[in-house]
Amino acid sequence: MKTISADLHSELERTILARTGRRIRDLAIELRPERVVLRGRTATYYVKQLAQHGVRDVLPHVRLENAIIVGG
């Protein structure tokens, strides 16, 4: 049986990947009691922002730390 946390993690991952066109390498989503943390690498700030909006689509009021690194 899946937990709520596992279901939420899967939903966030699907939403972020769909929004970013899979342009984030090594995407990691950490669900913590007080916030969500995004990690990974991408080439542009635009894609980093798209990932952030993906989280907001699912969890509009959560505290979010976007630690995705932008660069080659």
VOKE-714271 format. One record per atom (N, C-alpha, C, O, CB): residue in one letter; atom name; x, y, z. Coordinates in steps of 0.05 Angstrom, whole numbers, plus 5000, padded with zeros to 4 digits. Last residue first. Glycine has a CB too. Layout:
residues N
<A CA <X Y Z>>;
...
This chain:
residues 72
<G N <5514 5501 4658>>;
<G CA <5522 5480 4639>>;
<G C <5532 5457 4654>>;
<G O <5540 5437 4641>>;
<G CB <5542 5489 4620>>;
<G N <5461 5522 4703>>;
<G CA <5488 5524 4691>>;
<G C <5493 5499 4674>>;
<G O <5480 5479 4675>>;
<G CB <5509 5527 4712>>;
<V N <5429 5524 4764>>;
<V CA <5428 5532 4736>>;
<V C <5456 5534 4726>>;
<V O <5473 5548 4738>>;
<V CB <5412 5559 4733>>;
<I N <5403 5478 4810>>;
<I CA <5427 5493 4801>>;
<I C <5424 5499 4771>>;
<I O <5417 5481 4756>>;
<I CB <5453 5477 4807>>;
<I N <5351 5481 4856>>;
<I CA <5359 5471 4829>>;
<I C <5382 5490 4820>>;
<I O <5380 5514 4821>>;
<I CB <5335 5471 4809>>;
<A N <5327 5492 4903>>;
<A CA <5356 5490 4903>>;
<A C <5366 5479 4877>>;
<A O <5389 5468 4876>>;
<A CB <5365 5473 4927>>;
<N N <5275 5522 4928>>;
<N CA <5283 5514 4901>>;
<N C <5314 5515 4899>>;
<N O <5325 5536 4894>>;
<N CB <5270 5532 4879>>;
<E N <5233 5508 4977>>;
<E CA <5261 5516 4973>>;
<E C <5269 5504 4946>>;
<E O <5270 5480 4942>>;
<E CB <5279 5504 4997>>;
<L N <5170 5529 4999>>;
<L CA <5185 5516 4978>>;
<L C <5213 5527 4978>>;
<L O <5218 5551 4978>>;
<L CB <5172 5519 4951>>;
<R N <5113 5517 5037>>;
<R CA <5138 5531 5037>>;
<R C <5157 5515 5018>>;
<R O <5159 5491 5020>>;
<R CB <5151 5533 5066>>;
<V N <5049 5513 5003>>;
<V CA <5072 5500 5017>>;
<V C <5096 5518 5016>>;
<V O <5100 5534 4997>>;
<V CB <5079 5473 5004>>;
<H N <5005 5528 4975>>;
<H CA <5012 5543 4999>>;
<H C <5035 5532 5014>>;
<H O <5041 5540 5037>>;
<H CB <4988 5545 5017>>;
<P N <4995 5494 4930>>;
<P CA <4997 5523 4927>>;
<P C <5008 5539 4951>>;
<P O <5019 5561 4948>>;
<P CB <4971 5534 4919>>;
<L N <5014 5440 4906>>;
<L CA <5014 5449 4934>>;
<L C <5017 5480 4934>>;
<L O <5039 5490 4938>>;
<L CB <5036 5436 4951>>;
<V N <5008 5436 4850>>;
<V CA <4999 5414 4868>>;
<V C <4995 5424 4896>>;
<V O <4975 5417 4909>>;
<V CB <5019 5391 4867>>;
<D N <5027 5484 4830>>;
<D CA <5003 5472 4818>>;
<D C <4991 5451 4837>>;
<D O <4966 5450 4840>>;
<D CB <5008 5459 4791>>;
<R N <5075 5490 4857>>;
<R CA <5053 5507 4864>>;
<R C <5026 5497 4853>>;
<R O <5005 5502 4864>>;
<R CB <5058 5536 4854>>;
<V N <5107 5453 4828>>;
<V CA <5101 5448 4857>>;
<V C <5076 5465 4865>>;
<V O <5059 5454 4879>>;
<V CB <5125 5455 4875>>;
<G N <5108 5481 4780>>;
<G CA <5097 5454 4781>>;
<G C <5089 5447 4810>>;
<G O <5068 5435 4814>>;
<G CB <5116 5434 4770>>;
<H N <5135 5527 4793>>;
<H CA <5107 5530 4787>>;
<H C <5093 5502 4787>>;
<H O <5070 5500 4794>>;
<H CB <5102 5544 4760>>;
<Q N <5186 5504 4797>>;
<Q CA <5174 5516 4820>>;
<Q C <5144 5519 4817>>;
<Q O <5128 5513 4835>>;
<Q CB <5186 5544 4826>>;
<A N <5195 5490 4744>>;
<A CA <5194 5469 4765>>;
<A C <5180 5480 4790>>;
<A O <5163 5466 4802>>;
<A CB <5222 5459 4772>>;
<L N <5197 5541 4721>>;
<L CA <5176 5522 4713>>;
<L C <5173 5500 4734>>;
<L O <5150 5492 4741>>;
<L CB <5181 5510 4686>>;
<Q N <5245 5559 4743>>;
<Q CA <5220 5572 4751>>;
<Q C <5196 5554 4744>>;
<Q O <5177 5553 4759>>;
<Q CB <5218 5599 4738>>;
<K N <5281 5526 4716>>;
<K CA <5280 5526 4745>>;
<K C <5254 5537 4756>>;
<K O <5241 5526 4774>>;
<K CB <5304 5542 4757>>;
<V N <5271 5545 4665>>;
<V CA <5264 5517 4671>>;
<V C <5263 5514 4702>>;
<V O <5245 5500 4712>>;
<V CB <5284 5497 4659>>;
<Y N <5293 5597 4670>>;
<Y CA <5265 5593 4662>>;
<Y C <5255 5565 4670>>;
<Y O <5233 5562 4681>>;
<Y CB <5261 5597 4632>>;
<Y N <5346 5591 4679>>;
<Y CA <5329 5599 4702>>;
<Y C <5300 5595 4696>>;
<Y O <5284 5590 4714>>;
<Y CB <5335 5628 4709>>;
<T N <5374 5532 4646>>;
<T CA <5363 5560 4646>>;
<T C <5347 5565 4672>>;
<T O <5336 5547 4684>>;
<T CB <5345 5564 4622>>;
<A N <5394 5481 4650>>;
<A CA <5410 5500 4635>>;
<A C <5400 5529 4638>>;
<A O <5415 5548 4634>>;
<A CB <5410 5493 4606>>;
<T N <5396 5447 4714>>;
<T CA <5383 5454 4689>>;
<T C <5399 5476 4676>>;
<T O <5416 5489 4689>>;
<T CB <5354 5463 4694>>;
<R N <5394 5398 4766>>;
<R CA <5409 5416 4749>>;
<R C <5394 5422 4723>>;
<R O <5380 5404 4712>>;
<R CB <5438 5404 4742>>;
<G N <5369 5390 4834>>;
<G CA <5375 5381 4807>>;
<G C <5392 5401 4792>>;
<G O <5402 5420 4804>>;
<G CB <5349 5374 4791>>;
<R N <5316 5395 4882>>;
<R CA <5345 5395 4875>>;
<R C <5348 5383 4846>>;
<R O <5330 5369 4837>>;
<R CB <5361 5378 4895>>;
<L N <5269 5425 4924>>;
<L CA <5275 5415 4897>>;
<L C <5305 5417 4893>>;
<L O <5318 5437 4899>>;
<L CB <5260 5432 4875>>;
<V N <5233 5412 4982>>;
<V CA <5259 5421 4971>>;
<V C <5263 5408 4944>>;
<V O <5260 5384 4941>>;
<V CB <5282 5413 4991>>;
<V N <5179 5435 5020>>;
<V CA <5187 5419 4998>>;
<V C <5214 5430 4988>>;
<V O <5216 5454 4985>>;
<V CB <5165 5417 4976>>;
<R N <5170 5438 5093>>;
<R CA <5174 5449 5067>>;
<R C <5179 5427 5046>>;
<R O <5183 5404 5053>>;
<R CB <5196 5469 5067>>;
<E N <5161 5413 5142>>;
<E CA <5158 5442 5141>>;
<E C <5160 5454 5113>>;
<E O <5154 5477 5109>>;
<E CB <5177 5455 5159>>;
<P N <5170 5358 5133>>;
<P CA <5145 5367 5147>>;
<P C <5140 5397 5143>>;
<P O <5117 5405 5142>>;
<P CB <5147 5360 5177>>;
<R N <5191 5348 5065>>;
<R CA <5197 5351 5093>>;
<R C <5172 5362 5107>>;
<R O <5154 5373 5094>>;
<R CB <5221 5371 5098>>;
<L N <5207 5316 5010>>;
<L CA <5183 5324 5024>>;
<L C <5190 5325 5054>>;
<L O <5194 5304 5066>>;
<L CB <5159 5305 5018>>;
<E N <5248 5331 4957>>;
<E CA <5248 5323 4985>>;
<E C <5223 5334 4998>>;
<E O <5218 5358 4998>>;
<E CB <5274 5334 5000>>;
<I N <5263 5309 4895>>;
<I CA <5243 5324 4910>>;
<I C <5243 5313 4938>>;
<I O <5238 5290 4943>>;
<I CB <5214 5320 4896>>;
<A N <5310 5316 4844>>;
<A CA <5304 5304 4870>>;
<A C <5284 5322 4884>>;
<A O <5287 5346 4885>>;
<A CB <5330 5300 4887>>;
<L N <5334 5305 4780>>;
<L CA <5313 5317 4796>>;
<L C <5309 5301 4822>>;
<L O <5306 5277 4821>>;
<L CB <5287 5319 4780>>;
<D N <5377 5299 4743>>;
<D CA <5379 5290 4771>>;
<D C <5359 5303 4789>>;
<D O <5365 5311 4811>>;
<D CB <5407 5295 4781>>;
<R N <5361 5354 4702>>;
<R CA <5377 5330 4706>>;
<R C <5378 5324 4736>>;
<R O <5379 5342 4753>>;
<R CB <5405 5333 4695>>;
<I N <5306 5378 4671>>;
<I CA <5321 5380 4696>>;
<I C <5335 5353 4699>>;
<I O <5322 5332 4700>>;
<I CB <5302 5386 4720>>;
<R N <5272 5375 4627>>;
<R CA <5297 5389 4624>>;
<R C <5312 5394 4650>>;
<R O <5330 5411 4651>>;
<R CB <5292 5416 4610>>;
<R N <5222 5353 4619>>;
<R CA <5243 5336 4628>>;
<R C <5271 5348 4625>>;
<R O <5291 5335 4620>>;
<R CB <5242 5309 4613>>;
<G N <5187 5395 4612>>;
<G CA <5195 5379 4589>>;
<G C <5219 5362 4594>>;
<G O <5236 5356 4577>>;
<G CB <5201 5398 4565>>;
<T N <5167 5420 4656>>;
<T CA <5195 5427 4648>>;
<T C <5203 5412 4622>>;
<T O <5226 5417 4613>>;
<T CB <5214 5421 4670>>;
<R N <5117 5398 4664>>;
<R CA <5120 5427 4661>>;
<R C <5147 5434 4649>>;
<R O <5149 5454 4634>>;
<R CB <5116 5441 4688>>;
<A N <5128 5343 4671>>;
<A CA <5111 5352 4649>>;
<A C <5115 5382 4643>>;
<A O <5116 5390 4620>>;
<A CB <5082 5346 4656>>;
<L N <5160 5344 4717>>;
<L CA <5171 5334 4692>>;
<L C <5155 5343 4668>>;
<L O <5166 5349 4647>>;
<L CB <5173 5303 4692>>;
<I N <5123 5365 4754>>;
<I CA <5147 5379 4748>>;
<I C <5159 5370 4721>>;
<I O <5167 5387 4705>>;
<I CB <5168 5376 4770>>;
<T N <5084 5323 4754>>;
<T CA <5076 5351 4747>>;
<T C <5101 5367 4738>>;
<T O <5101 5381 4718>>;
<T CB <5062 5365 4770>>;
<R N <5113 5278 4771>>;
<R CA <5099 5278 4745>>;
<R C <5093 5307 4735>>;
<R O <5098 5313 4712>>;
<R CB <5073 5262 4747>>;
<E N <5130 5297 4822>>;
<E CA <5149 5290 4802>>;
<E C <5137 5290 4774>>;
<E O <5148 5301 4755>>;
<E CB <5161 5262 4807>>;
<L N <5080 5303 4848>>;
<L CA <5098 5326 4844>>;
<L C <5118 5321 4822>>;
<L O <5123 5338 4805>>;
<L CB <5113 5333 4871>>;
<E N <5062 5250 4848>>;
<E CA <5047 5271 4834>>;
<E C <5064 5295 4829>>;
<E O <5063 5307 4807>>;
<E CB <5022 5278 4851>>;
<S N <5102 5225 4878>>;
<S CA <5097 5217 4851>>;
<S C <5082 5238 4835>>;
<S O <5089 5244 4812>>;
<S CB <5082 5190 4849>>;
<H N <5093 5251 4928>>;
<H CA <5119 5253 4914>>;
<H C <5116 5246 4885>>;
<H O <5127 5260 4868>>;
<H CB <5140 5233 4928>>;
<L N <5041 5234 4939>>;
<L CA <5047 5262 4935>>;
<L C <5073 5266 4920>>;
<L O <5075 5283 4902>>;
<L CB <5047 5277 4962>>;
<D N <5051 5179 4946>>;
<D CA <5032 5189 4925>>;
<D C <5037 5218 4919>>;
<D O <5037 5226 4895>>;
<D CB <5003 5185 4935>>;
<A N <5086 5181 4990>>;
<A CA <5095 5169 4964>>;
<A C <5077 5178 4941>>;
<A O <5087 5184 4919>>;
<A CB <5095 5138 4966>>;
<S N <5052 5204 5028>>;
<S CA <5077 5217 5021>>;
<S C <5087 5207 4994>>;
<S O <5096 5222 4977>>;
<S CB <5098 5212 5042>>;
<I N <5012 5167 5034>>;
<I CA <5005 5193 5023>>;
<I C <5030 5207 5013>>;
<I O <5030 5220 4992>>;
<I CB <4991 5210 5045>>;
<T N <5038 5103 5012>>;
<T CA <5032 5123 5032>>;
<T C <5024 5149 5019>>;
<T O <5028 5152 4995>>;
<T CB <5056 5127 5051>>;
<K N <5012 5044 4982>>;
<K CA <5027 5068 4981>>;
<K C <5019 5087 5003>>;
<K O <4996 5087 5013>>;
<K CB <5023 5082 4953>>;
<M N <5017 4976 5000>>;
<M CA <5000 5000 5000>>;
<M C <5018 5025 5000>>;
<M O <5036 5027 5016>>;
<M CB <4981 5000 5025>>;
